[in-house]
Amino acid sequence: MKKSIDIVLNSKKAKILANRSAVDCAQDKSQVGSYLESFKIDTRIVSHHFEAHVIGYGGWVWEIIMSRPHLSKELIIYSTNLVAGKDSIVPPVWVPWVDRILPSDVQTWDALAYKPNDTNLVHSGLPRTDITDIEKLALWRTRVISPIGKNATIKRWLKSRVGSRSKTKKIAKNICINCGYFVPLSGQLGQGFGACSNAFSPNDGSVVSINNGCGSHSETSVPLGVKYISKGKLFFQDNDLEMKL
């Protein structure tokens, strides 16, 4: 049910006064259009709306907030503003930088803001039931990765280029866990991930899943004497080509 509006504040005289206030606020009287509607804000406080013909502000309206003293018919204008209407184009809700930044936005020289309530971390001194003996050796750190952080890490790594569904895994015959260059991680993450130490692997120096793989496996099936086998696009070695200039 629509709130009843004060008769005095919704009178013709009040609307004329509101129109004058909008024209005074606008740069030109042509920017103030037809009267739209009025709303009750509170007791003896009403908001009047007029069309706004301002370039770049499609759908916006002029809002004039008006009131009157108790037992008085004197009209008082509180404010006159250009505000967004129902069909106007407005920017999205502002999100703090710390909440909208993505890992891909960060460079090696960037310094992130400290997050005291990071759910991916827990204070190292708190009692934990899932902590391993190896992880207990690192309790001098203020915070360590939390179970939430571990689960998020596992999901993120499995979906990345070093996960079990990577492109190199699809063409590889052997998997990382059987490779001599595979160095398992410690703790719970070591059950599914390790680091690659093969200089000839595209994943050298990166964390890889135990089910990942590449053509540089230590136990490769390529016969001795064959330097490499390409399973990608056809290519030529320039030392096998004769060129005439």
N, C-alpha and C positions, 0 to 999 in steps of 0.2 A: 504494500500500500504506500502510495506516494505521500511524503510528509507535507502537511499543510503549510503554505508559505504565508508569511506576514502580509496582510493586505496592503499596508502602507508601503512596504519595501517592494511589493510587486505591482505597484500602481503605475499608471502611465507617466506620472511625474518622475518616478524613480527610474524608469527605463530611459526617459529623455536625458536625465542627469547622467546615467551610466554611459549613454552614447556620447555625450559631450566629453566625458572623462576619457573614453577610448580615443576619440579624435585628437584630444590634447596630447595623449601619449604617443599616437602614431606620427610618422613623419609627414603624412599627407592624409587628408580626410577621405580620399578614395581608398585607403587601405582598410577602412572600417565598413563592413557590409551590413546586411540585414540582421535584425534581431533573431536569435535562435531560441533560447530558453532560459529559464531561471531555476536555481536549486537552493533548497534550504540547507544551510550549513549548521546553524544552531539557532537558538532562540534570538529572534530579531537580528539575524545575520543571514544575508542572501547573496548568492553569486549569479550575476547576469552574464550571458554569453552573446557575442556578436561574431558574425563571419569576419575572417581576417583575409584580406587580399594583399598579402605581402609576398613578394617574390622569394622563392626558396622555402616557404613555410606552408606548403599545401596541406589543407586539412586542419591547420591550427586555428585557434579562436582567441578573441579578446575576452578576458575574464575580468569583470569588475566586481569586487567584493564590497558590499554595502551593509550598513547597520543603522540603528537608531536607538537613542536612549529610551529607557523605560518611561511610559506614559508621555511620550513625546513623538511628534511627527517630523522632527528634524532629521534629514537624511545625511548620513556621514559616509564618505567613501574611504574605505580602508586601503585598498590597493587596486591598481590597474596593470594587468600583465598580459603578455602574449603566451598562451599555453597550448600544449598539444591536445588536439581533439581526438575523437574516437577513431577517425580514419587517417590520422596524420602519420607520416613516416618519422619514427624516432629511433635513436641508436639503441643497440641491445643493452641489457643490464650490465653495468660495469662490473668486471671481475678483477680482483687484485692481481697484480703481476705475478706474485708468488704462486697463485692458484692456476694461472693460465699458461705458464711457461712449459714448453715441451723439451724433452731431452735433446731433440734435434736443433733446438734454438741455442744450446750452450756450446761455446768454443772453449778450447783448453785454457785460454787466458781470462775467462769469465769467473767471477766470484759470486756464488749464490748466497742469498740471505739465509740466516740461521732460522731453522724451523723447530721451535721448542716442543711442538706437539706432533712431530712426524710419526705416523703410525707404522712406518717401516723400520723404526728403531725402538729399542727399549734401553733403559738404564742398566748398565752392566752389573751393578751391585744388587739388583733385585733378584729374589729367589725365582728360579725357572726350572721347570720339570723337563724341558726338551733340550737343555744345553748338554753338549758332549764334553768329554774330558779334554779334547784338544781346544775347544772353544773356551774352557775355563782358564787356559793359559793367557788369554787375551783380555782378562777382566780389568786390566789397568786402564782400558779405554773408558771414556765417560759413557758412551752408548754403543750398543752392538745391534746387529740386525735382528728384527723381531720375526716371529712366525708369519705375520702378515707380509713382512718384507721378503721373506724367503719364498713364500708361495707366489708373490708377484714377480720375483726374479725368475723363478722356474718357468712360469708361463711366458714371460717376455723373452727369455733365452730360447725356449723351444720354438717360438714363432719367428725368431730372427734368422739370419743367414747361416748361423752356426748351429741351428737346431736340427732335429732329426728329419725335417722336411726340406732341407736346403737343396739347392740345385746340384751341388757337388755330390751330395748323398745319392741322388738319383742315378748318377752315372758310375759311382764307385762300387767295386765288388766287395771291399772290406770296410769294416766300421772302425771308429776311433778306439774303442775299448781294447781292440786286438792289436793296436799299433804301438810299436816301441817308443815312439815319440810322444805318446799320450801321457801326461802327468796329471793324475787325479787330484781334485781339490780335497781339502780337509773338511771334516765335519759332515753335516747332512747333505750339503750340496754336492759333495764328492760321490754320492750314490748315483748321480746322473750326469755329472759334468767334470771336465778337466781342462787343462791348458795344453795347447799344441806347441811343440818345441821343434818342429820340422821347418828348416829354413826354406825348403822347396814347396811347402804347402801354402795355399792361399790363406789359410787360417793361422799361420805362424804368429805366436804371441797373443792369440785370442782364446777365449773360453769356448769350448766345443762340447756338444752333448756326446754321450757314449755311443749313441746310434748314428752320429754323423760320419762322414767319410769323404775321402778325396783320392785322387790318383797318385798322391805321393806317399801312400801307405808304406810302412817299413817292410811289410810282407807282400809287396806287389807281385803280381803274376806275370809281369812283362819280362820276357827273356833277357838275359844279360847281353849287352851289346847294343840293344835298342834304347836310344836315349829317351824317347818319349813317344807316346801314342796319342794323337789328337782325336777326340770324340766330338769335337765341335765342328765349325765350318772348315771347308777346304782351304789350305794355305800352302804357300811355296817357300822354300828356302832359297834365298837369293844366290847362295854359292853353287846351286845346281842349275842356274839359269845362265845362258849365254846372251849377252846383250850386244847389239851392233849399233854404234853411234854414227 
